[in-house]
Amino acid sequence: MARKRIKELIKLINQANYDYYALDNPTISDQEYDRYMQELINLEEKYPEFIINESPTKRVGGTVVEQFSKVIHKNPMLSLGNVFNESEIIAFDERVKKELANPSYVCELKIDGLAVSLIYEKGELVKGVTRGDGIVGEDVTHNVVTVKTIPLKLKEPVDIEVRGEIYMGKEVFDKLNQERELEKLPPLANPRNAAAGSIRQLDSKIAAKRRLDCFVYHIPNAGVYNINSHYETIKYMKKLGFNVNPNIKKANNINEVLDFVKHWDSNRETLPYEIDGIVIKVDDINEQLKLGYTARYPKWATAYKFKAMEVITKIKDIIFTVGRTGQVTPNAVLEPVRVAGSVVSKATLHNEDYVKERDIKINDQVVVRKAGDVIPEVVNPVKERRDGTEVDFEMISNCPICHSKLHRKANMSAYYCLNEDCDAKKQEALIHYVSRDAMNIEGFGERIIEDFYNLGYLKSVSDFYELDKYKDELMKLEGFGEKSINNLLNNIKSSKNNSLEKLLFALGIRYVGSKTAKILASHFKEIDSLINTNYDELIAIKEIGEAISNSVVTYFSNVENLQLIERLKKHHLNMKYLGQEQLENEMFNNKTFVLTGGLSNITRGEAKELIERYGGTVSNSVSKKTDVVIVGENPGSKYEKAKELNIITWNEQQFSEIIKNIN
């Protein structure tokens, strides 16, 4: 009797899930659903021998894994090439039409979440895998089963792999951050990061509480199921019980594609989830196969990326922060507003001149956007909304942290705190040291570094490598335990093996960014050679100018900096360049290149890496100093400028042949 009732409840609840999520047609009330689910939980607890794989109780989580195992994708999970405006969408269509007579397209919303591969055997979910690097992903099955919109059992007993996007809805994200605020936990940055972080939890109970969702959009081998088009693929996946996005359009020509793009560019905020663009795919699967792939992207699909979104909110106050170089930056404290996927409550105002030129005031209604969809900034005030309560901006004259007098150099917009003992500068230097492009020591957020600094554990970057001495003390701190401290210490230990350029950037040498750090590391090979160099040798390097040369010499002339290097050496940090040797070639050595247009068989990043490896540099703009312009499909104004200046141009085939002959 119990077994029969369990089966009845499983069938009833799974059908309710399908009706609600896949068909958007709820057939039972929330109260009925909860009652049936509780009855099932009670029966399974009493009769565990009758639990079966497709039971919806698996959605509540409970499985804990020690680490994620690696899974090789049978079919690589390639990313898509990007286009950013109407002309680039048209250029994509023109490339397709060189191979196909009359292509039709399917347009889909580009969900801002985490790509996942779902593998079923005889209709039952057996594995969920992240994209990873496209070739090898991570097995996250224990978390995937907690996502209610991912069916545990399909409508048909097929062996199939589908691809989809796991995401977190806006309402769920906002509620989760409200709960975290009550628990005095840092807010999650945006729904995409929240979804990705949830799926990569070792404890599936955490993922289950996050109430994630999933849309599926692809079968990598659809032809096996006698499917001839992508549009048919979507319908077949829905028939199997998958949740597919209803906002899909079959477009007979590129004008219909552009109409779809324009509509959602204006209306994306009406959706209950975040999207960051539109995916455009050739519909016919045989035509997809004919077009084929580049090394990284399918030629039959592309992703249009939305521009940075602008919103209007109010400046409640203007505060000042101190960076690692001592630069003091005004920042707007905003009424919280969602911008391009995340809730923003602060935005940079850059410097005094920026604020005064735009006449930005406290209590202004202002336009806010994300620069590069990353850093929130105030664009300008909405002056017609002023009501007389606005307060003029005033630049401070003393450091907000150490109260030292601020200095503004001639011909510069920024003010600086020159006090080397300023706590804010020291903390920012520590934050920079662990950042991704620097030593990439995961786990050290700003709050942890601030706490460790105030408690006296971190004052200099060399102190990171002394933290193991205080392991027992650190484990007693609120919010920490043995596991979290061990993770931090292991990440610190791993950083010792970084290549020299990571360390050079992490040290915070003025004017030495990540690119310059790599140039210096590849040229000098080890840090002692760089320490012992002089201005003349530095300025002789093509990419190194006067400011960088002076800064490097000054840095390594400072006794305290040399003592820091010695301390790091004693902690066994690698001080050598571990990257590829630069193989100088006369076709590239000491020449400046510019890339323009679309490349078919190589990505821009790969082309740039090859040029730099053989001694060249890559610039973003064409000038009289440019030696060669590499021209891809549908080149723009850079090509016209190259012709105007009589600069040598190579097409992609010529570039490939030159590289081939070198190798």
N, C-alpha and C positions, 0 to 999 in steps of 0.2 A: 504493500500500500504506500509506504514512504517513497520507494523508488519511483513508483508511478507518478506520485504527486510532484516529486522533484523534477521529473521529465516534463510534466505539464507546465510547471512554473518557469522552467528554463525556456521552453518553447514560447510561452506567453510573453515573457520579459524580452527575449531576443526579437520577437516580432514587433513589440512595442518600440524597441530601440530603432529597428529598421524603419518603421512608419514615421517615427519622429525625426530621425537624423537624415535618412536617405530620401524619404518621400516628402518631408516637411509637412506631414499630415498626422498629428497625434491622434491616437485612437482610444487612449485611456487617460484618466486624469493623473496629475502628479501624486495625489493621495493614494489612488489605486496602485500606481507603480511602486510607491514606497512600501505599501502594505504587502504586495507580492514579494518584493525583494527581501523584506524582513522575515517573511515566512520561509523563503528559500534558505536564507542564512541560518535560521534556527534548525531547519531540517538537516542541512549539511553538517552543522556542528554535532547534531545527534547521530547522524548516519554518514560518517565520512567515507565509508566504503562505496557510497553511491554517487560521489562527486565525479563529474565528467569535465573534459577539457573546455567545452564551450559554455560552461556555466558563467553567467554574468557576474557572479560573486568575485571572479578573478579581477574584476575592475577595481576592487578596493585596495589592491596591492598587498604587500607583506613579504614578498621575496627580496632578499638582500644578497647582492653579489660582492665578492671581494674586489674584483676588477673586471673591466670589460675585455672580453676576448675579441680578437681580430677576425674578420670575415672577408674573404676575397670575393668581390662581386663577379658573378658569371658574366654579366654585361656591364662594362664600366659606366658609372654614374657621371656622365659629362655635365659640365656647367654650360651655360648659354653665352654666346657673344651678346654684347649690349649695344643698343642704339639710343640716342638721346634727343633726337628731334625729328621733325617730319621729313626733312631731306634725307636723313640717314635711313628712315623706314623705306622711303622710295628707292634709295640705293640698294637696300636689301632685296626689294622686289625686282629691281633691274638685274641683279646678279642671278637671282633664281630664274628669270626669264631667258637668260643666256643658255640655260640647259632645258627649260620646260616651256612648251608653247603657250599654255593657258592655265597657269596654276591657280588653284583656289586655296584659301587659308582657313585656319581655325584660330580664333582669338580667345584667350583665357586671361583671367585675372592672375597676376603674379603674387601669390600669397606670401607674406613676409613671415616665414617660420623656419622650420628645420626639415630638410629633405630626408626622406626615409624610404627604404626598400622593404616591402612586405612579402614574405614568401609563404605560400600555402601548398600543402600536400593533401590531396583528396578532399580539398575544400576546407581544411583546418589550418589555422595559423600556426606555423612552426618557428618562424624567425622574423625579427624586425632588426634592420641594420641601418646605421647612419651612412651618409654619403662618404664621410672620411675624406681621403684625398682623391676620391673618384674610383680608385682601384681597390683599396682596402678600407673597409668601414668597421664600426664597432657594433657588437651584438648587444642590443638594448631591448631584447624581447620582453624581459621582466617588467619594463616600463611601458612598452607599446601596448601590452594587454590591458593596461589600465585606462586606455583612451576609448571612450564609449563609442565614438564614431568609427572605430576600426573593428570590423566584424571578426569574431573569433571563429565563426563557421560560415561558409558561403552558401548561397542558394543552390549551387551545383558542386559536385565532388571533383573539382578540377585541380590539377597541379598548375600553379600560376605564380608569377612574380609581378607585382604592381609597384609603381613609384608614386609617392605622394608627398604632402607637406603637412607636418604637425605644427599646429599654431595655438596661440592663446587668444581668446576673444578679448575685446576692449573692456567689457564689463567685468569679466573675470579678473583681468589684470588690475583694474582699478580697485576692486574689492580686496585682492591679495595684498596690494600695497597698503591699503587701509589697515588690514590685519597686522602687517609687518610694523606699521607705525605704532600701533598699540603695544606691540611686543618689543618696541624700541630696537627694531632691526632696520638696517639700511634699505631704502626702497629699491626695487628692481628697476633697471634702466628703461626697458621697453618690452613690449610683448614678445618680440622675437627672441631676445636674450633670455627672457623668462621661460619660453617654451624649450629652447635649447638646453638651458640649465636644468630644467625639470627632467627631460629625457635622459640626461647624463647623470642622474642621481643613482647612487649605488643601492639605496633603499627605495623600493617601488611604492611604499606608502606615501612618500613625499610627492612622487609624480601623480599618484591617484588623487591627492588633495588639490592638485593644481588645476583640475578640470580642463584638460587639454582637448583639442579637437583635431580632426584630420580630413583633408580633401585629397582624393587620389586623382591622378591626371595622366597616367602613362602605363602602358604595357610594353616592355622593351622588345618582346618578340611577338607582337600582335598577329603577324601573319600565320603563326602556328594555329591560331584559333579561327582561321578563315576570315579574318577581318581585313578589309581593304582600305580603310581610311581612319584617320584619327578621330573624326566625329563618331564613327561607328564604335571605336574603342571606348569612348566615353559612355555611350549607351550600353555597351556590353558590361562595363564595370558596374554601372548602376543596376543592371539586371542581376548581377551576382550578389548585390547587397552592399556595395561600397557607397560611401558618401562622395558624390561628385558635385562640383560647384555649378549652380544653375546659371551663373552669368557667363555663358559661353556663346560665341557667335561664329557661324560658318559664313565666311566672306568670299564672294565670287571674284573680287578684285581688290586692288590696294586702296581704292577710295573708300570701300566699305570698312577696311581695316582702320583707316584713319578716322572714320566716323566713330568707331568703337573706342579708339584710343582717346579721342577728344571728350567723349561722353564720360568716361571713367576718370579722366584727368580732372574733370570738374566735379564729379560726384562721389569720389572715393571716401570722403568723410561720412557719407550716409551709411556705409557698410558697418556691420558689428565687429569687424576684424580689420587688421591692417593689410594693405597691399602696397607694393612699392613699384608697380609697373604692370605692363601687359605683355604676355607671351604670345608670339605670333609663329604659327607652325604651318608648313605646307601640309595640306590635308591628306592627299593620296600617299599611302605607305610605299607603293612601288616607286613613286616619284621621290620620296624621301631617300630610298635606297640608291636611286640614280644620282642624287646630289651628293650623298655621302657625308664625310666628316673631315675636319681638319684634325690636327694633333690633339686639340682640346675641345672643339665645339662641333656640333652638327651644323652643316651648311644649310639645312632645311628649316632651321628655327632661329629666332632671335628674341631678345627681351628688350622692350622699350622701357627705360627707367624714367620715372617721373622727376620733374624738377623739384628742388627744395621747396617745401611748402611754407607759405607765409601765413601768419595768423596775427590777430590784434589782441593785445592785453594791456594791463596797466602797470606802470612802474611804481611800486610802493616805496622804494628807497634806492639809494645808490651807495654801495659799500666798496671797499678797496682791498685787494689781495696782493700778496708779495710772491713773486716767482723765484726760481732758484738763482737767477742772475741778479736778483734784487729789483727787477722791474716791478713797479706798482701799477696795477691795472684797475680802473673803475669797472664795476659790475652792477648791472641792474637787478634788483630784487623784484620779481614779477608776481602778479597774481597767477597762480599755477594754470598752465594751458598746455594742451597736447599739440606738439609740433612734430610732424613727420614720424609718428610712431612712438613718441615718448613724452612724458609729462615734464614740462620745463618750468622751473621756478626762478632760475637765474640765467642771465645772458651777458656776454661780454660787451663792454662799451669801448674796448680797445685802448683809448688814451684820451687825454684832455682835449686835443685838437679835434678828434672825431666827434666828441660830445658837443663842443661849441660850434663847429661847422654845421652840425645838423640841428642845433638849438634844442637838444633833448633835456627835458626837465623832470624832476620828481613829480608824480601824479599825472604825467602824460599818458594818454593812450598811444601805444607804439606798435609798429609792425615788427614782428619777430620772425626770424627764419633760422634754419640750420645751415651754416656754411659747409658746403660739401656734404649735406645731410648728417653732419656730425656735431659741430660746435654751435650752440645757440648764440645768435647775435641780434642786437637791436639794429634795425635798418634805418628807421626814421620815425619821428612823431607824427600823429594824425592831428595836425594843428586845428582843424575845424571842429574837433571835439573838446577843445579846451574850455574850462568853465571858471577860470580864475583862481583855482586852488593850487595851481602848479608852482613849484619851487625851483628857482634857478640852481644849476649845477655849480659847485665850487670844488676845485681841486685842493686836496689836502697838502700841507707843507711838511708834515712829519710822517715817518713810517708808522702804519697802524699797529705794528707789533712791537718794535723796539723803541719807537718814538724818536729815532735819529732824524736829523734834517735831511730832506730829500733833495736830490740834485737832478737838474735837467741839462744835458749837454747841448751845446750849440748845434743847430740844424737837426735835432732829434725831437720826436714827439713825446717820448716816454720819460717819466721820472724814475729815479733809481735810489734805493737804499744802499749806501756804501758800507754799512756796518757788517763786517765779516762774521760777527757773532750773532747776527739777527736769527732768532729761532725759526722764523718763517722761511728764510732762505735755506737754512740747513735742512728743514723738513722737506722742502721742495726738491732739494738735491737728492735726498734719499728716495723720494717718490720717483724722480727721473731715473735713478740708478736701476730700479727694479722693473721699469716699464718694458713693454714688449720689444721695441726696437733697440733698447739698451741691453741689460743683462737678462731680461725676461724671466724674473723670479716670480712665479705665479703664487698667488695667495696673499700678497702684501698690498691690500687696498690702502687708500689714504688714511682711513680711520685707524687701522692697525699700526701703521707707521707713526701716526700722531701719538697713539697710546704708548708704544714702545719708546718713542722719543721722550715723552713726558715722564715715563717711569725710569729713564736713564739707561735703557738697554741699547738704544741706537743714538749715537751722536755723530758718527762718521760712517762712510760706506764700508770701511773695514770692519765695523762692528757687526755687520751681518754674519761674518764668518767666525764671530765669537759667541753667537747666540746659543750654540750647543752646550756651552758651559752653564747656562742658566735654564736648562730644559725643565728641571723639576720646579723651579720658581714659575716659569711661564705657564706650565700646566695648571697651576693653581689660580691663574687669572680668570676672571669671569668671561665666559664664552669660549674658553679654550679647553682642550683635553689632550690626552696623549696622541690621539690620531691626528688632530689638526696641527699640533706642534711638530709631530714627525713629518707631516707633509711639507710644512714650511722648511724644516731643516734639510729634507731631501732635495727640495727645489733649490735651496741655497747651494748645496753640495754639487748639484748638476751644473749650476752656473759657472763653476770653476773651469769647466771644459769649453766654454765659449771661445770662438775665434777672436783675435785681437781687436777687430773693428767694433765688436759689441762693447768691449771694455772702453775703447777710446771714446765712443759716443756716450757711454754711461758716466764717464768722468766729468762731463759737463764743460769741456774746454770751449771757451767762447768762439763762436762762428763754426765750430766743428759739428755739423749735423751727421746723420747716419751715412749719407753718400760720401761726404768728405772723409769720414772715419774709415770707410772702406778703401778709398783711394790711398790714404796714408798707410793703412795696414798692408795693402798689397804691394806698395812701393818699398816700404822699409822692412817688412817681413817680421820684425820683432821689436818690442818696445824699447830696448836699450839703444837700438840704432836710431829710433826716432828721438829719444832723449838727447842723444849726442849729436844730432844734426844741427845745422845753422840756417840762418835766414836765406842765404844764397842758394843752398841746396833745395830748400822748400820752394822758393819762388821759381825755381827752374822747372818744377812740375807744372805741366800745362794747366791743370784744373785748379791749382792753388794760387790765390792772389795775395796781395800785400797784407790785407787784414788778417787772413787765416795764418799766414807765415809769422807775422808778428805775435799773434795770439798763442800759437803753438810754442814758439821760443820763450815767450813770457811765462807760460804755464810751467814748462819744464825747467825754468830758471828759479822757480820758487821752491825753497827748501822744504816747506810743509808738504807740497805736492809730491816731491821726490820721496819724502818719508812715507807718505801714503802708498806710493807704488811699492816701496820696500815691504810694508806691512802686508800688502796684497800678495806679494811674492812669497812671503813666509806662510801664507795660507794656501799656497800651491795653486794660485790661479794661473791659467794658461796665459802666456804673454806673447804668443806667436800667431801669425796669420795662418789660418787653416783652410782658406778658400782656394779656388782654382788659381793656378799660376797664370799670370798674364802672358799670353803668347803673342808677342809683338809681330805685326805683319805690315809691310809697306803700304798695302791697300787701305789700312785702317789707322796705323800708328800716328798719333798726334793730329788726327783729323776730326772735324766736327760733323756729325750726321744729323739729319732731321727725317723723321718718318711721317708720311702723310698718306691718307687713303686706307682702304681695307686690305689686309694681307690674308691670303687664302690658306697657305700651308704652314704658317708659323704665326704665333702671337706677337704682338708688339713687345711684350716683356721678354720673350725669347730672342727676338731680333736685337733688342737693346743689350741683353746679356752677351750675345755673340760679338757685337760691335765693341763693347767695353773689354771683353776678354782679349781681343786682338789689338788693343791699344787705342781705340777710338773713344769719343764721347758722344752722347746723344743730347741734343738741345730740343726745346719745344718750339722754337721760332727760327725762321729763316732770316739771315742777315749776310752782310758781306763776309763775315767770318765763317760762314757755313761752307764746308768743302763738298759734301754730297747730300742730295735729297733722294731718299728711297721712296718710290712712288708705287702705291698699291691701287686698288680699284676705287674709282670715283674720288680722286684726290680733290682737295679744296684749294683755298687761296694760297697755301704754302707752295703748291706746285707752280701756280702763276707767278708768284714772287721769285721762285727759283729760275724760271725762264727769263723773267725780267732782268735778273742779275747775272744771267749766263752761268749759273751754277750747274755742275755736273749732276745728272739724274740717273739713277738705276731703277729699273723695274724689279719686281720681286724675283723673276726668273734669273736676271743678271746677278742679283744679290746671292741667290741660292747657289748659282754656278761658282761664284767667287769663293764662297765658304767651302763648297765641295772641293774645289781645287786646292785650297789651303790644307784641308784635312787629308 
